[in-house]
Amino acid sequence: MPASTSPPEGRKLKILMLHGYTQSGATFEIKTKALKKSLQKHFPPAPAAGHLKAYPGGLELIYPTAPLKLVPNDIPGYDVDGAAAKHGEADQIEAYGWWRRRGDAEPFTYEGMEIGLAHLAQVISDSGPFDGALGFSQGGALAGMLASLLEPGRRGAFEAAQRDRGGMGYPEAFVKDSGFLEDVVQEPLKFAVSYSGFGASTNALYQAYYEPGIRTPMMHFLGSVDTVVSEERSLRLVEACVGGRGKEGGVQRVVYHPGGHFLPSSGKVYVAALVGFVREVLGEEGSGQKGKEAGVEDMEMPF
């Protein structure tokens, strides 16, 4: 019998990939194909060179789809009349969200958030536990919220905010029915990553996500000319993280790219920054990687 060439079985580095508003898990996987390929190359299964010692099974990315199916009126700028006149497209759009923002100005409310969070908790129960979460836009905001929800003591913060300021309650779907106060759907994430993400509305309903600050290591990628999510909103999430804009172990936690509202998934310098961050928080060697300045040819097209 010839020797098997299949990789050895073992624990995998599992990352939850959270799509943005109007996308789906399938479209996000397509849009991040270059990033996925790069990460698989950097985090291969053992015994390949560069594999993570704690994760001999290599890398696994899970792309769930949010539970709220959007209608044309939920999508800013969608040409409802034009789509309806063109083979009924308005009834066939495949666009999803983790919540719907309601209101004309701050403080906004998030309709359907409890449904989105319950679905996320089910994904974790079915496919987790996860080591990290990576999200784009609304998914980037959700990655920060998820990191927060899984931290020790967060349930108490939600209870205090609900009692004192009318905040939302801790999501019941995240509570494990074990009788222990701190028992939630999985252990805290080891890291989170946000691309064009943002801090939640200033509404008192949501402040327990950020008070006290998020302790889970988090990296933020921001587009310097993003016209969809303002820098102010993105920095609200950055500042909510303990150590927000600083460096930890030599890896910068906030990275700007010279583009707009998109994920630079094939830019070598940005992939190197992400890989260095993940290796650093996992305590692996090779965390101090540096890349050359990114040129236009390295940039991914917007989506």
Summary of the structure (lengths in Angstrom):
residues: 303
radius of gyration: 19.6
end to end distance: 48.8
largest distance: 69.0
contacts: 976
relative contact order: 0.13
helix: 34%
strand: 16%
